[in-house]
Amino acid sequence: MLRAIIAGMLIAVAARAQSAEKVPLGNRAYDVFELTAAAPEHVYTLQVSHAARLVLDVRTPAVPVDLQLLAPDGTPVDPATFTRLTLADADVPPLGVMLFEQGAHVQATVANPAAGAWTVRISLPAGQSATLGSATALMTGGLGVSAFTSRPEYAVGDPAVIALAAFDGSAPVAGATAFANVYQAGAEDTPTVVALRDDGVAPDSVAGDGLYTGQIASAAPGTYLVEGVLQGAAARATAGATFQVTPPLARFTGNVRDSGVDLDFDGLFDQIAIALDLAVDSAGSYAVTVVLRKDARTLVGGANATLAPGARTISARFAAADVKSFLAADGPYEIAEATLIRRADGASPEHVADRRTGLGSTAAYTLAQLQRPLTLIRPGLQAQGVDTDANGLFDLLHVTFEVDTRRAGFYIWSGDLRAADGTVLGIGSGSGFLAAGVTTVALDFEGRPVGVSGLDGPYLVGNVAIYGPPESAAVSDELGRTQALSSAQFEGGAITFARLIAEVSRVPITGRGGIPRAQGIRTSLLQKLGNAQAASLRGNAKASRSVLEAFVSELDAQAGQHVAAADAARLADLARRLETQL
């Protein structure tokens, strides 16, 4: 029967096209989609004929999405021109072009859009949770009208809001007479006539914006066709829309409870459960989705259940790992939205049974209460060079870090040391008994490979792994970085005149003669190094080595008297190593 009505409406429009009346160029297109981590993008083609204006509105319940709109020639519409807004249940839409359902909206408006196939690409931003959504396109041009309802589906008892958008070019049509003939499938001979007004009185939001609005207070279950009619001073135009009214299915009672779920009885919550009480009128298979929010971050959870009539409860559960990843903060968490859906069966399609917003907040759960691995390698480290032979060069790089384990036992651990360019400079390991809790462990890296590499730090400690009792292993790709160490500070590192001069400048010089005598010795040693450096810069390596030998001889003479024997030996070793580099 509905097909006959639609065909009749099309014939009527064609008949008016043959008269002096203007035929509406406006039309409305509707599309639904689902975005997930596995399928994060939805693309479809929108056909645009000769229109003066194209408005595309993409709505999701809570998760904002990215929108790309491409003209038939592939030119993208500038996303900076898009309007983004979020509407709560009681908000009045700030834009007068079309009605808005509550949720997160992205709207694109294009004046004088090119005729042809426009590409709409809707995508899920990285890190966002899965979401359902809808896209509504409204095209107007000349005298154009478009009929639509505030929702595609209503429950029995809900008012069905009907609107007719009327534009002449880009200007709203004001002062016209508008009404809607509402036909129910199976009773097409007795339409309900609904007056549509553009006076700013509810359900109309703004007077004179070209949006004529009315409502049916209560309609019986069924499928309905809306014929919107606009009668202006010189023309008449019509447009159609459909909506569903579902029988009483089930509804939220408003009672909501949350609890932490410890599945393995280890004292940590594996899940957070949100239990919602229902009044079920019609038995069947139901699904619930619940949106948790913390600041600007959201997480969607859900559940499925087969419910018999009566007072029932359905619970949506959120895994501890998801709470940590997507909400990433201590609670309480806002229970922002819950949607109850009656699943399709052989007798009827899928229906939204109820939707509620602002359902309160959970308890103040902390991330520390949520399930975690048995062993954690805490990020961060402490690094210290170790000079085992007192020659002023590091023989080892001693790195310490913390391991947090919930299971005591014998563990082994390892990691590597890398330069900034990724070169592996060494591998360290350790082992020992770790008590439950936080323990500081160490990795020692040989210093000579660092010195020989000539690669300066900071150095990265990574690929850290620890193994122990069953199920207690842990890994860390990057533990942290050392301070800005130089390869010259390690055994095997290159010796420079600058380093040797710095070492002599700070070595203790004592003994008889006091400060004047000490200063004289230091000045003599520094002069020899300066002369050796100058000879090297001139390219005279032989003269430079000769002066360095004199420097070593003077150190030998002062050893044990004014310069400690160990310091003299260390400086002499550095000088001889520098000679070999010339």
C-alpha positions in Angstrom: 0.0 0.0 0.0 2.8 2.4 0.8 4.4 1.8 -2.5 1.1 2.8 -4.1 1.0 6.0 -2.1 4.6 6.9 -3.0 3.9 6.2 -6.7 0.8 8.4 -6.5 2.8 11.2 -4.9 5.4 11.0 -7.7 2.6 11.2 -10.4 1.1 14.2 -8.6 4.5 16.0 -8.6 4.9 15.2 -12.3 1.5 16.6 -13.0 2.3 19.9 -11.3 5.6 20.0 -13.3 3.5 20.2 -16.4 1.6 23.2 -15.1 2.9 26.6 -14.2 3.8 25.5 -10.6 7.5 25.2 -9.6 8.7 21.7 -8.8 10.8 21.4 -5.7 14.5 20.8 -6.4 15.2 20.0 -2.8 15.5 16.5 -1.5 16.8 14.6 1.5 19.1 11.6 1.6 19.7 9.5 4.7 22.5 6.9 5.4 23.6 4.9 8.4 27.0 3.5 9.2 29.0 1.6 11.8 32.7 2.4 12.4 35.0 -0.1 14.3 38.8 -0.5 14.8 38.7 -3.2 12.1 36.6 -1.1 9.7 37.3 2.5 10.6 35.9 4.2 7.4 32.6 4.5 5.7 32.4 5.9 2.1 29.4 6.4 0.0 28.3 8.5 -3.0 25.8 11.3 -2.8 24.0 12.3 -6.0 23.4 16.1 -6.2 21.3 17.6 -9.0 20.8 21.3 -9.6 20.8 22.7 -6.1 21.5 26.1 -4.6 22.6 24.6 -1.3 23.9 21.3 0.1 23.9 20.6 3.8 25.4 17.4 5.1 25.0 16.5 8.8 26.9 13.5 10.3 25.7 12.4 13.7 27.0 9.9 16.2 25.8 9.2 19.8 29.0 10.3 21.5 32.2 9.6 19.6 33.2 12.5 17.3 34.2 11.4 13.8 36.2 12.9 10.9 34.4 14.0 7.8 35.8 14.5 4.2 33.5 15.8 1.5 34.7 15.6 -2.1 33.1 17.4 -5.1 32.5 15.4 -8.3 35.8 16.6 -9.7 37.6 15.3 -6.5 38.1 18.8 -4.9 37.7 18.5 -1.1 35.6 20.9 0.8 37.7 22.8 3.3 37.2 21.0 6.7 37.8 24.4 8.5 34.4 25.4 7.3 32.7 22.5 9.0 30.5 23.1 12.0 31.1 20.7 15.0 28.7 20.6 18.0 27.4 18.3 20.6 23.7 18.4 21.6 22.3 17.1 24.8 18.7 15.8 25.1 17.4 19.2 26.2 19.5 21.4 23.9 17.8 23.6 21.3 19.7 23.2 17.9 21.6 26.4 17.2 21.3 26.0 13.4 18.0 26.6 11.6 18.6 24.4 8.6 17.3 21.1 10.0 16.4 19.4 13.2 19.1 17.7 15.2 19.0 14.6 17.3 21.1 14.6 20.4 24.7 13.5 19.9 28.0 14.6 18.3 27.5 16.4 15.0 29.7 17.4 12.1 27.9 19.6 9.5 29.2 20.8 6.1 27.3 23.5 4.1 28.1 24.1 0.4 26.6 26.9 -1.6 25.8 26.2 -5.3 27.2 22.6 -5.2 28.3 21.1 -8.5 25.9 18.6 -10.0 27.1 15.0 -10.0 28.4 12.4 -7.6 29.8 13.8 -4.3 31.9 11.5 -2.2 31.3 11.3 1.5 34.1 9.8 3.6 33.4 9.3 7.4 36.3 7.9 9.5 37.0 7.0 13.1 39.8 8.9 14.6 42.7 6.8 16.0 42.1 5.7 19.5 38.4 6.3 19.5 36.0 3.5 20.3 33.5 1.9 17.9 30.3 3.8 17.1 27.1 3.8 15.1 26.0 6.9 13.2 23.9 8.5 10.5 24.4 11.0 7.8 21.6 13.3 6.5 21.9 15.4 3.3 19.6 18.2 2.5 19.7 19.8 -1.0 17.7 22.9 -1.8 17.5 25.1 -4.9 14.9 27.3 -6.4 11.7 26.7 -4.4 12.8 23.6 -2.6 11.2 21.7 0.3 12.4 18.7 2.3 10.4 16.8 4.8 11.9 14.9 7.6 11.3 13.8 11.2 13.4 14.4 14.3 14.0 10.6 14.5 13.5 7.8 12.1 11.8 5.7 14.8 9.6 6.4 17.8 8.3 4.3 20.6 4.5 4.3 21.3 3.7 7.4 23.4 6.6 9.5 22.1 5.7 12.6 20.1 6.7 12.3 16.5 8.2 15.7 15.4 7.7 16.5 11.7 9.4 19.3 9.8 9.3 20.8 6.4 12.3 22.9 5.3 11.4 25.5 2.7 13.9 27.6 0.7 13.9 29.8 -2.3 17.5 29.5 -3.4 19.4 30.1 -0.2 16.7 32.3 1.4 14.2 30.7 3.8 10.6 30.9 2.8 8.6 32.7 5.5 4.9 33.3 5.8 3.8 30.3 3.8 1.1 27.8 4.8 2.4 24.3 5.5 0.9 21.1 6.7 1.6 17.4 6.6 -0.6 14.5 5.6 0.5 11.5 7.6 -0.5 8.1 6.3 -0.2 4.9 8.2 0.4 1.7 6.3 -2.8 -0.2 6.1 -5.0 2.8 6.7 -4.0 5.1 3.8 -7.5 6.4 3.3 -7.7 8.3 6.5 -4.5 10.5 6.8 -3.8 12.6 9.9 -3.4 16.2 9.0 -0.7 18.0 11.0 -0.3 21.8 10.9 3.3 22.9 10.4 4.3 26.3 11.7 7.4 28.5 11.6 6.5 30.7 14.6 9.2 29.8 17.1 6.6 28.1 19.4 7.5 24.5 20.4 8.1 22.2 18.8 9.4 24.9 16.3 12.6 26.4 17.5 13.2 29.7 15.6 10.6 31.8 13.9 11.0 32.7 10.2 13.9 30.4 9.5 12.1 28.4 6.8 11.6 25.4 9.1 7.9 24.6 9.5 7.4 22.2 12.4 4.6 20.2 14.0 4.1 16.9 15.9 1.8 14.0 16.4 1.3 13.5 20.1 0.8 9.8 20.0 0.6 7.3 17.2 -0.1 3.6 17.0 2.6 1.2 16.2 3.3 1.0 12.4 5.0 2.5 9.4 4.1 6.0 8.4 4.5 8.1 5.3 4.6 11.9 5.6 3.6 14.1 2.7 4.7 17.6 3.6 2.9 20.4 1.7 4.0 24.0 1.3 1.6 26.5 -0.2 3.1 29.9 -0.9 1.8 33.0 -2.7 2.7 31.7 -6.1 3.7 28.1 -5.9 2.9 24.8 -4.1 5.6 22.2 -3.3 5.6 18.8 -1.6 8.1 16.4 -0.1 8.0 13.0 1.5 9.5 11.3 4.5 8.9 8.1 6.5 9.1 7.0 10.1 8.3 4.1 12.3 6.4 3.8 15.6 7.3 0.7 17.5 5.1 -1.1 20.0 6.0 -1.1 23.7 9.2 -3.2 23.8 11.3 -2.4 26.9 12.5 0.7 28.7 15.0 1.8 31.3 13.6 2.4 34.7 16.3 4.8 35.6 17.9 2.5 38.3 21.6 2.1 37.5 24.3 0.4 39.6 28.0 -0.1 39.0 30.4 -2.6 40.5 34.0 -3.8 40.1 34.2 -7.4 39.0 37.2 -9.6 40.2 37.0 -12.6 38.0 40.1 -14.4 39.4 39.8 -13.3 43.0 43.2 -11.7 43.1 42.0 -8.4 44.7 42.0 -6.4 41.4 39.0 -5.6 39.2 39.0 -7.3 35.8 35.9 -5.4 34.7 33.6 -2.5 35.7 30.0 -3.6 35.3 27.1 -1.1 34.7 23.8 -2.8 35.6 20.6 -1.1 34.3 17.1 -2.1 35.4 14.5 -2.6 32.7 10.8 -2.9 32.3 10.3 -5.4 29.5 6.9 -5.4 27.7 7.8 -7.7 24.8 10.0 -10.8 25.1 12.9 -11.0 22.7 16.6 -10.5 22.1 18.0 -7.2 23.3 21.3 -5.3 23.1 22.4 -2.5 25.3 25.2 0.0 24.7 26.5 2.3 27.4 28.9 5.2 27.0 31.3 6.1 29.8 33.0 9.5 29.8 35.9 11.0 31.6 36.6 14.6 30.6 36.8 14.5 26.8 37.5 10.7 26.5 34.8 8.1 26.0 34.5 4.3 26.1 31.6 2.3 24.8 30.6 -1.1 26.3 27.6 -3.3 25.7 25.8 -6.6 26.3 23.3 -8.9 24.7 20.5 -10.7 26.5 17.3 -12.6 25.8 14.7 -11.1 28.1 11.2 -12.3 29.1 8.5 -9.7 30.0 8.7 -8.1 33.5 11.3 -6.4 35.6 14.8 -7.4 34.3 18.4 -6.2 34.6 21.0 -6.1 31.8 24.7 -5.3 32.5 27.3 -3.8 30.2 30.9 -4.6 31.2 34.0 -2.7 30.5 37.4 -4.5 30.5 40.0 -3.1 32.8 42.5 -2.8 29.9 40.0 -0.7 27.9 39.3 1.6 30.9 43.1 2.2 31.2 43.6 2.7 27.5 40.6 4.9 26.6 39.6 6.7 29.8 43.2 6.7 31.2 42.3 8.4 34.5 40.9 7.6 37.9 37.1 7.7 38.3 34.4 8.4 38.9 33.3 8.0 35.3 30.2 9.7 33.9 27.5 7.2 32.6 26.8 9.5 29.7 24.3 7.5 27.6 22.6 4.1 27.4 20.7 2.8 24.4 18.5 -0.3 24.4 17.9 -2.1 21.1 15.4 -4.8 20.3 17.2 -7.1 17.9 15.6 -8.1 14.6 13.8 -11.4 14.4 11.7 -13.1 11.8 8.6 -11.0 12.6 10.1 -7.5 12.9 13.3 -5.5 12.1 15.7 -4.0 14.7 14.3 -1.2 16.8 15.6 1.3 19.3 13.6 0.5 22.4 14.8 3.3 24.7 17.7 5.7 25.1 18.7 7.7 28.2 21.4 10.3 28.9 22.9 11.7 32.1 22.5 8.5 34.1 24.9 9.7 36.9 28.4 8.5 37.7 30.2 5.4 38.8 32.1 5.0 42.1 35.6 6.6 42.3 37.5 3.7 40.9 41.3 4.2 40.6 43.5 2.8 37.9 45.5 1.0 40.6 42.4 -1.0 41.5 42.1 -2.4 38.0 43.7 -5.6 36.7 47.4 -5.4 35.7 50.1 -7.9 34.6 51.8 -9.9 37.4 55.1 -8.1 36.7 55.7 -4.5 35.5 58.9 -2.9 34.4 58.6 0.7 35.6 59.8 3.3 33.1 62.9 5.3 34.0 66.4 4.5 35.0 69.5 5.7 36.9 72.9 5.4 35.1 76.4 5.7 36.6 79.8 5.2 35.1 82.1 2.9 37.1 86.0 3.3 37.0 87.3 0.0 38.4 91.0 0.7 37.8 91.0 4.3 38.8 92.4 5.5 35.5 89.7 8.1 35.0 87.8 6.1 32.3 84.6 4.1 32.9 85.0 0.3 32.7 81.3 -0.2 33.3 78.0 1.6 32.9 75.8 0.6 35.9 72.1 1.0 35.1 69.4 0.5 37.8 65.6 0.4 37.3 62.5 -0.8 39.2 60.5 -4.0 38.8 57.1 -4.2 40.4 55.9 -7.8 40.7 53.0 -9.4 42.5 54.6 -12.9 42.6 57.9 -13.5 44.6 60.4 -15.8 43.0 63.7 -16.1 41.2 64.0 -13.9 38.1 66.5 -13.2 35.3 66.5 -10.0 33.3 68.4 -8.5 30.4 68.5 -5.4 28.2 70.7 -3.7 25.6 72.4 -0.3 25.4 72.0 1.6 22.2 73.4 4.8 20.7 71.2 7.5 19.3 71.5 6.0 15.8 70.4 2.6 17.0 73.8 1.0 17.2 73.8 -1.7 19.9 76.8 -1.0 22.2 76.3 -3.8 24.7 74.0 -6.3 26.4 73.6 -6.6 30.1 71.9 -9.1 32.3 71.2 -9.9 35.9 69.3 -12.4 38.1 68.1 -12.8 41.7 65.3 -13.5 44.0 62.6 -10.8 44.0 60.1 -10.4 46.8 56.5 -9.3 45.9 56.4 -5.5 45.5 58.9 -3.0 44.0 62.5 -3.9 43.8 65.5 -2.1 42.2 67.6 -4.3 39.9 70.6 -3.5 37.8 72.2 -4.0 34.4 76.0 -3.6 33.8 77.3 -2.8 30.4 81.0 -3.1 29.4 82.6 0.4 28.9 85.2 -0.4 26.3 82.7 -1.0 23.4 81.1 2.3 24.2 84.5 4.1 24.1 85.6 2.4 20.9 82.4 3.2 19.1 83.0 7.0 19.3 79.3 7.5 19.6 78.2 9.9 22.3 75.1 9.7 24.5 72.6 10.0 25.8 72.3 6.2 25.4 69.0 4.3 25.2 68.4 1.3 27.4 65.8 -0.9 25.7 64.6 -4.4 24.9 64.5 -5.0 28.6 62.9 -8.4 29.5 62.4 -10.1 32.8 61.4 -13.8 33.4 60.5 -15.6 36.5 57.6 -17.7 37.9 54.9 -18.8 35.5 52.9 -15.9 33.8 55.2 -13.3 35.4 57.3 -12.2 32.4 57.4 -8.6 31.3 59.1 -6.6 28.6 59.8 -2.9 27.9 60.9 -1.7 24.5 62.4 1.5 25.9 63.2 1.7 29.5 64.8 5.2 29.3 67.8 7.2 28.4 71.1 8.0 30.3 72.5 11.4 30.9 74.6 13.0 28.1 77.7 10.8 28.5 80.6 11.0 26.1 82.3 8.0 24.5 85.6 9.6 25.5 84.7 9.0 29.1 84.8 5.2 28.6 87.7 2.8 28.3 88.9 2.7 24.7 87.5 6.1 24.0 89.3 8.7 22.0 91.7 11.0 24.0 91.8 14.7 23.0 94.1 17.6 24.0 91.0 19.3 25.4 90.2 16.4 27.7 93.8 16.0 28.9 94.0 19.8 29.6 90.8 19.6 31.5 92.2 16.6 33.6 95.4 18.5 34.4 93.4 21.6 35.3 91.6 19.8 38.1 94.1 17.2 39.3 95.1 17.9 43.0 98.7 19.3 43.3 100.1 19.5 46.9 103.3 19.3 48.9 106.0 21.6 50.0 105.9 25.1 48.6 102.2 25.5 49.0 100.0 27.2 46.4 102.8 29.1 44.6 104.7 25.9 44.0 101.5 23.9 43.0 100.5 26.7 40.6 103.9 26.6 39.0 103.8 22.9 38.4 100.3 23.1 37.0 101.3 26.0 34.7 104.3 24.0 33.4 102.3 21.0 32.7 99.6 23.0 30.9 102.2 24.9 28.8 103.6 21.6 27.6 100.1 20.4 26.6 99.4 23.7 24.8 102.7 23.5 22.9 102.0 19.8 21.9 98.5 20.8 20.7 99.8 23.7 18.7 102.4 21.4 17.0 99.6 18.9 16.2 97.5 21.7 14.7 100.4 22.7 12.5 100.6 19.1 11.2 103.9 18.4 13.0 103.0 15.1 14.8 106.6 14.3 15.6 107.1 17.6 17.5 103.8 17.1 19.3 104.8 13.6 20.4 108.2 14.9 21.7 106.5 17.6 23.8 104.0 14.9 25.2 107.0 12.8 26.2 108.4 15.8 28.1 105.0 16.1 29.8 105.1 12.5 30.9 108.7 12.9 32.2 107.6 15.9 34.3 104.7 13.9 35.7 107.0 11.0 36.6 109.2 13.5 38.5 106.3 14.9 40.5 104.7 11.5 41.2 104.5 10.8 44.9 105.7 14.3 45.8 103.4 17.0 44.5 101.0 14.8 42.4 99.6 11.5 43.8 101.2 8.5 42.2 97.8 7.2 40.9 96.9 10.6 39.4 100.3 10.9 37.7 100.0 7.3 36.3 96.5 8.0 35.0 97.5 11.3 33.3 100.7 9.7 31.8 98.5 6.9 30.4 96.2 9.4 28.8 99.2 11.3 27.3 100.7 8.1 25.8 97.3 7.1 24.4 97.0 10.5 22.8 100.5 10.0 21.2 99.3 6.9 19.4 96.4 8.9 17.9 98.6 11.5 16.4 
